[in-house]
Structure formats: structure tokens, C-alpha cells
């Protein structure tokens, strides 16, 4: 029994002890919680709206001392809801206060004659809803940064800051600026993007020294007529608005180098865009433009972006007026044809024709020596095989150059008198063979008779590696009258149709030269076309046959060079 009591007593002692410990732990945790809360109370929560007193405390004295030494005050991202009054008095010196000689010796750098006036004030990324009219005291300011705040208006007294050169008011809730603001005589940089402007006041033309204006991402529906008086502006950014028409005096901005009008509602551009002779970059993406001007006079234009519009064609003089163009973006339009004058864009580096209605690429495109990016996806290209298109820019340009070279050689032979003469009774006129690439691919290899994966050129064209070989025909003269002339005429046509240098067949109109009732036509393979029966094409080489009777035709090779 005693043992039980003893054990029970020990158990009781243990229970009491554990209870006491738990009480102490609770008290300790409570005290820690109180300390944490007291520390959190000293901190500024993220979404806590400060009052005037807290804003003044967020501006410690050492910042004033630093600002007086450098002339710049950085208060970005401090959660301010109002500007501390000390900032508006920062230019007031202490020269009237009594100062001992000893103090001047020890703290000479703090003397009023060593202080610099405030020229740069950064209040960005705060929660400012207004500015005090006392801002006129900062008359030495040249740069005022107020982006990413909640400003809905500016005080009229801001117009007294006549030394302002740069003002950034982006990402606020401004709908208008004080009219007196446009009288700032030295303002060169103005950013009012990402606000709620529905129009620009005509007084903006009074900013005669302005060089940069960013009014993008607003709700502008137009531009004031006086915009042309901003003759010093080099960058005008108006993207993501609702501008439907540009004023005619826009072309008077002769210093303009960059004009951004993407994501608007433009239907057309002024015809005299060529007056912007210093223009380097023009952005017109995502509008409703149906026709491009000729840009006559824009000799310095280097980048032109017209993607996602309704452009149907390029003017013929368009390419001749832009000799220094490097980037031409025409994707997602309705273009059906690229003019041969594209070769005049000799400095072109990138050409984007994605998602148009282009069926044929001009051979002159291969002459662009600096072109490194050619995008033609989403077009019904028929003049070049799909496998070549999938090989990229270099392969496409090489194909176009080879065809242009072959076409030039054929034209040279044509000019030297290579013509087809018909001496038969029914056909006595002289006819020249023509190359009709607009009816079929210039390589002539789109025939349905070609195997699905391409063909073995060494088998189909066994003598393609011998450029000194030509094909001749020996016709049995015992055949009926006119047969020899027919065979010789068809042989001459074949010499035109088969090119040994580029191993391609070219399209010929020889239907009127071939009599389907003569048995010798079988020597010449297929003379039909799946594209147009009126323009037959010679698609197979002449089969080798011996002429041992029955009027067959004999073909043999002979080196003539």
C-alpha cells in the first residue's frame, strides 16, 4: 500500500510539475506573441495606408543631407501617400542661423555655401494621389519622376518649374494636364503613357523644345492639328490607342525618327509620308490599313512593320523609294504578289511574308545578298517544292538564284538566234520557245508523274554531269514526206526544253507543232500537263532506241565542244 501511495505521490508530483511547466510555456509563448505583435506594429504592412505623420517619419534627416550634397533625392518605393513637407523646404538654407567658428571647422561640408539645389526628384512607385501646390518651391528641378502612382491631377503651380527638362507621369490615373503645364519652356521629355487621356490638348504644340513624347496605352481617338509644330520631336509613341486618322500636318515633324502607331484603328496613312525624311522606324502593326503610300522621300527608313493589316499589294515604286530598308514585316495581310522590284531593297536583312496569299516568289528575290531571314509560312507557294520551302532561307534563295541564272542563259541563247524553224507544208512560220512560269513551277518538277519522295536525278537524267553533250537525232528518210521535218523540229524543241546545266525541264507551248497521228511522237515521252492541256510540257527524256527498221528514231550523243 505504501508503495502504491509512494508511486501515486510520485505520480502526483509529476502531474503537478508538468502542469506548472505547461503554464510557464503558455506564458512564454504569450510573451513572445506580444513581442512579435509589438514588432509588427512598428513595421509598415504592405497595404497599410499611411497618414501624414508616418510619411514624415519615412523621410529621415540623412536623406536631406545627402540630397543637399548631390542635388538628387531618391524616394522611390517607400509607400508614401503624400509628399513630406520637408521636401518642399529642402532648398531653404541655414545661412541665417548662428554658427560658431568651431562648428564651421568641423562640419564645413554642411555649411550652406556648400549645398547644392535640388535638381532631380524621384517619387515613383508610391501611392501618391496628389501633389501640394508647394511644389513651386522646387524651382531648380530639372527632372521630376512620378510614374507608378495614383495621381489624378497635377497642381497648376507646376508650371512655375521653368527649368524642368524631363517629366515622367506614366502609369497614373491622369485624364488631363493643366493648360499652364504646356508652357514649360525647357521641357524636352514627356511620358504620359498608361493613363486615361482621351485627347491631347491643342496647347501641346506650345512645347517647342519637346524631343520625346510617349502617349501610348491611353484612350486617344485622334491627334490635335497643331501636332506638326513639334518640329524637334524625334520619337512619337502612340501605340495602343484608338486613333482612326492622322492629321495632315503630322508630316511637318521633320525631325521624327521613330513613329509608333501599332494597335490603333488607322485606315490609311497620309500620302506625303515622304516628307518625314529622317524617319528610321515606323510601326503600324494591328491596324486596318488597306494601302501603303509610296514613301517617296523616306530615303533613310530602315524598319517598317505593317503586320496584321489589310494591305493587298505593294506599290511598284515602293521598293525603289526605300534603298536603306533593312526590316520589312508584312505578315498577316492580303498580299497576293511580290513585285520584281523587290530586288531594289539591297540592304534588306529580314523579310516576313507569313500568312498572306502569295503563290509565286519572284526570281529577283534571290539577288538580295544581305537577306538572312525570309518567312513565307502560310502562303500557297506553287513555284517552289514544299521540301525546298522547309529547308529555310538559304535553300530558297539558292533555288531562286539558280533559276535566275538558268533563265538568263536561256535568254542569252534566245537573243543569239536560237529559234525553232518549221519547214513542213502546214507549218512554215518561225516560232520561239517561251518559258511560261506563271502557269506552272519554273522547275517543271511538279508533275504528277514524279515519285512521291522525289526522283533519282542520276537515273532520270543519266548524262546531266556531262555539260558538253547534246542530243542529236538520226531520222530514217524512207518515211513518208514531212516526217523527217517533224522529227527534226521536235528534236530542236527538246534541246530548249531540257537544260543540262540546271537539270530542269522548262515549260513550252509545242501543242501546235506536234501531230498526234505521227508514230514518231512516241519517242518523245509525255507531252501533256495536269495544269493546262493547252500548255503541254515535255516531262521525260527521250528513250534510247535503235533505228533498225519500222521507221523508229535513233538517238545518240555527240561531243561538240
Buried (B, 14 or more C-beta within 10 A) or exposed (E): EEEEEEEEEEEEEEEEEEEEEEEEEEEEEEEEEEEEEEEEEEEBEEEEEBEEEBBBEBBEEEBBEEBBEEBBBBBEEBBBBBBBEBBBEBBEEEEEEEBEEEEEEEEEEBBEEEBEBBBBBBBBBBBBBBBBEBBBBBBBBBBBBBBBBEBBBBBEBBBBBEBBBBBBBBBBEBBBBBEBBBEBEBBBBBBBBBBEBEBBBBBBBBBEBBBBBBBBBBEBBBBBEBBBBBEBBBBBBBBBBEBBBBBEBBBBBBBBBBBBBBBBEBBBBBEBBBBBBBBBBBBBBBBEBBBBBBBBBBBBBBBBBBBBBEBBBBBEBBBBBBEBBBBBBBBBBEBBBBBEBBBBBBBBBBBBBBBBEBEBBBBBBBBBEEBEEBBBEBBEBBBBBEEBBEEEBEBBBEBBBBBBBBBEEBEEEBEEEBEBEBEBEEBEEEBEBEBBBEBBBBBBBBBEEEEEEEBEEEEBBEBBEEEEBBBEBEBBEEBEEBBBBBBBBBBBBBBBBBBBEBBBBBBBBBBEBBBEEBEBBEBBBEBBBEBBEEBBBBBBBBEEEEBEEEBBBBBEEEEEE
